[in-house]
Amino acid sequence: MKKNTAVEYLEKIINHCKKYNRSIEQLDIEIAKEMEKEQIMEAHGDEQIYLKDDGIWKTIYAEEYYNQTYKNETK
């Protein structure tokens, strides 16, 4: 069975809501966000090793990569 992307999931929800004249629930948005996070981390892999500018090797784990790249910090 094919796994849906977050966009495909939201597309199905939007179409369902249009068909039944309903609005999108916040829960559906949160589910799509979590799906997107999982897909990004899966694409990154469990860990990647990078050579930093100072010549030192650094291991970046998927969760760390996601947080550094996509997580918005609230101030």
N, C-alpha and C positions, 0 to 999 in steps of 0.2 A: 504494500500500500504506500502510495506517495505521501510524503510529509508536506503539509502546507507551509508556505512562508508566512510571515506576519502580514504582509500585504495581501496575500491570497485569503487569509483568514478574515481580515477586515473587509475585503471585497464581498465575501459571502455574507458577513454580518450586515453590511450596508444594503445589499440586495434583499436580504430577508426583511430588514426594517422597512424598506420602501414597499415591499409586497404587502406587509401587514400594517403599514402606516404607523410605525413605531420609531422611537428615537434610539440612537446607539447608547447603550449603558456604559457607565464608567468602568465596570468590570471587564467589558469586552476590550476597551482600550488598554487596560492594565494587562490583560492576557496577551494582547498583541505586542506590547512592550517587552514582556517577559520572553515571548517567542523570539523576538528580534535579538534580544540579549543572548539567548541560548544559541541562535544561529551564528551570530558574530563570534562568540567564543568557540563554537565548534569549528568554524572556518579558520580561526587562529591556530587551533590545535592546543593540546594540553600545555605545552611550553615551547618557547622559541628562544634561541640564544642569539644575542645581538652583540656586535662589537661597537662599543660606545666611542664617542669622539676622543676620549682620553686613552683609548687603546685597551681598555678593560672589557672583558666579556661579561655580559649580564644576561641572566635568564629571566624572561618575562612570562609569567603564567597567564592563562586565558582571562581569568577574573581580573588580574592586575591590568592587563592590556585594555580590557573593556572599561574599567574604571578610569584609567588615565586618558583614554581616547574619547569616551562618550559620556561619562558621568558628569552631570551638571552639579556644581557645588552651589548650595544656597548660602547667601551671605546675609 
